[in-house]
Amino acid sequence: MKNNDYIYKITESIVSIILVALMLAIFVALVIIEWNMMLFVFPFIGFFSLTLIYLIYRFLVVKIYVYENGFFHSSSLIDKHFYEYAEIKKAWDSTKGNKDCFNYTTQDGVEHTMSYRPNQYNFDAIKYMLIRINGEEYYDNYIEDENEYDEEIE
């Protein structure tokens, strides 16, 4: 199975990488222009450097490729696995803090989680996987429950 045969690809946004790199460049430029600002700016340079490395790692390594018959989940450089939809016992999405997460349990009872950026493309990918794993009626009931919860809040 080739990576370019996928239906959806869930990964870190390139936009966040560009924004952090831009902020890092601004702080580095401040140091170049005013060397005596080094003490004030250095913590920001360190923070944005580490954040940039983390985001690039997530962009290159942590991802889900969604195929017609299963999905490939890469959660680290060594933890990569292709799951057929029949191998997944249960799947759901959730919110943990300010992160949206796709969760699934394999037949052997191991629970996996992947956080993703909330955007329409990723929502479509998650919906597709939930329907393929849990069935159409599960997703319809899930949407009805979400709508009832939203109405209660209003």
N, C-alpha and C positions, 0 to 999 in steps of 0.2 A: 504494500500500500504506500503510495507516494504522497508526500505532504501537499503536493499541488492538486490532488484529486479531492480535496475536502469540500464540504458544503459551507461550513462556517469555521472561523478561527477566532478563538478567544485568547487575547494576550494583552499586555500592557500597552497603553496608548503612546504613540510616538510624540504626541503633543506635550505630554507631561515631561518627557525627556528633553524636548526642545526648550520648554519654559525653565526647567531647572538649570540647563546648560547656559541659557541666557542670563539668569540671575548670577550664576557662578562667574560668567565673563564680566558682568558689571562690577562685582566685588574685586576681581583680579585687576580690572582696569583702575579701580579706585586706589589700589595699592601701588600700581605703576605710576599713577599721576601724583599721588601724595604718599610718599614712603612713610611719613610719620603717622599715618592712619593704620599702619600694619597691626598694631595691638588691638585696635577696635574692630577691624575687619576680619582678622584671622579666624575667629570662631565661626563667622558666617561662611568663609571659604571652606573650612573643614566640614561644616554641616552640609553645604550644597555639594561638595565633592563626594561625600559618603552617600548622600541621597541620589546623586547621579549614577554612581556605581550600582547601587541597589536597583534603580529603575532600569538600567541597561541590562542587568542580570535578569530581571523579571521579563523584560521584552524579548530577550534572546532564548531564555530557558523555560520559564513557567508559562505553559499554554495548553490549550485543549484544541485539537483538530477534530471537528465533528464530521463523520462520514455517514453514509446511508445505513451501513450495517453495524456501526459502533463508533467509538471515539478513542482518540489517543490522548492520554493525559501525561504531561511532563511536568513534574513538580520540583525537580532538581536535575543536576547534571547526570546523576546515576539512577534516579527514580523515574523511569519512563515505562509506560505500559499501554497496550492497546486492549480495550475492553469491547467485547461484543455486547449489544444491548441485552441479550439473554443472560449474560454473566452478572448483571446488576440486579440485586434484589429489590432495592428501593432508591428513589432519587427525589430530591426536593431542593428548593432554593430558600435562602434565609438571609436575614440581615444580622450581622454581628458588629455592634458598634456602628461605625459609619461605612462598613464594607458590605457589599452584596456578595453572597457566597452560593456556589453550586455544591451541593452535598450529595454523596451517593454511598450506598452500602453494597459491597460485593457479596456473592453467595457465601463466602467463608466468614461473613460477619464483620469485616474490616470496613470502618467508615473513613471516607476521604472527603476533603474540603478544598475548594479552590475559590479564592476571592477574585472578583472581576469588576471592571469599571461599569457603572450603570449607564448604558446607552442602548438605543433601539436595536442595533445590530447584535449586541450581546444578549439582550432580552429575547430576540428571535431565536438565537442559537440555544439558549436555555429552554425556551418553550419547545423547540423541536426535540431536544433530548428528553425532556419530561414526558412528552407525548409518546416518543419511541420506547421509553423504559416503562412508564406507568400506565400507558393507554390513554386514549382520547377522553374517556369519561372522567378519569382522575383529574386531568387538567381542567376540564369544564367545571367540575366541582370546586377545584382549587380557586379558579377565577371568581366563582360565585361567593365563596367564603371571603376572598379579598374585598370584593365589592360591598358585602355586608359590613365588614370591618370599617371600610372607608365611610360608609353611611353613618355608622355609630359615632365616629369621631366628629362628623359635621354636626 
